[in-house]
Amino acid sequence: MGKVAIENIETGMILASDVHDRSGRMLLGAGAELTQKHLVIFRTWGVVEADIEGLGSEESMELIPADVDPLELAAAEQELAPLFRHTNRAHPAIIELMRISALRKVRHDPV
């Protein structure tokens, strides 16, 4: 089992644990095979990650899209760090916001 960011989840993957929205309401139970409709619902209700069967922790949140160079992503994160200096960088929402910002920067600001 491993937590995977919604952007990296594909249809056909199997949930290892229940998925809940931000208020704690269960959206989908463990063992369900994910469809495109499920992913849309997760995004709509603010779910940023899900626990997927068959993935170890080393494979989970650190997944980087194939079109992104890890070195460019790290450089983008360093460049964006001053913008997040007054935030709790350990908070899951800030971590996700930083990750999305860095991915966007890499994809839209070619060197």
N, C-alpha and C positions, 0 to 999 in steps of 0.2 A: 504494500500500500504506500502511496505517496501523494502529497498535496500537489495539484497541478493547477496553474493559472488557467482561467477560462479561455484565454486566447489560444492556449496550447492543447485544449481538449478537443478530441475528434469524435464524430459520431461512431457508435459501435463500442466505445469504451464502457467498462462496467464500474459502477460506483462501489467503493469499498465500505462507505459509511453514508448515513443519511445526509442530505443537503438541506440546510435551513437558510431562510432569509435573515436579514439583519435583526428582525424582531424575534427570531427564534422559531417561527412557523416552519414546519417541515414542508419542503417543496417536492422532494422525491426520495424514496427509500433506498437503502443499500441493496445492491444486487441488480439494480435496474440497468438495462442497456440504454445508453444515451442516444437520443435522436437530435436532429437539428432543432426541433420544437423545444426540447428540454433546454438546449443551450440558449435559445432566445428568451425563455422564461427566466433562466438564471441571470442573464444580463439585465432583464427588466427589473428583477427584484434585488439587484445589487450584489449578487453572489460573485466573488472574485476568484474563488478557487474551489476545487472539489477533491475528495480523496478517491483516487482511482486504483482499482485492483491491478496487481502485477507490476507496479512501479515501486522501486526502492527510493529511499529519501534522496540519494545522490542523483536520481533521474527526475525528480519532481519539480520544485519551484524554479530550479536553475535552468530549465529548458529555454534555449534561445532559438528563435526562428531561424530556419536554414539560410535566409537571405541576409542575416545580420552577422557581421564579423565581431567576435567577442572582444577583440582589442578596441574596436571603434566604440562598442557599447560601454566599455570601462572608461574610455576617454570622455564620452558624453556624460556619464554619471559624474565624473570629476568636475567637468565644466558646469554641470547643473547644481552641484553641491552647495554653492553659496546661496542659491535661491531657497534652499531648504534649511538654512542655518538656524532659524528660529522655531523649528518644528521638532517633534519627538521622532527622530529617525528610526526608532525601534518599533513604532506603532505600525500595525499591518496596513492600514490605509495609506500612510505616508510611504511605506516601502513599495506598495503597488503603484502609487502615483509617481514615485521616482522612477520605477521600472518603465512605466508607460511613457513618461516624459523622455527618458533616455532612448527608448526604442523609436519614438517619433523623431527625435533629433537626428538619430543615425539615418533613418529612412528619408528624411526631408531636407537635411543639410549635408549633401555629399561633399566630401573633402576635395 
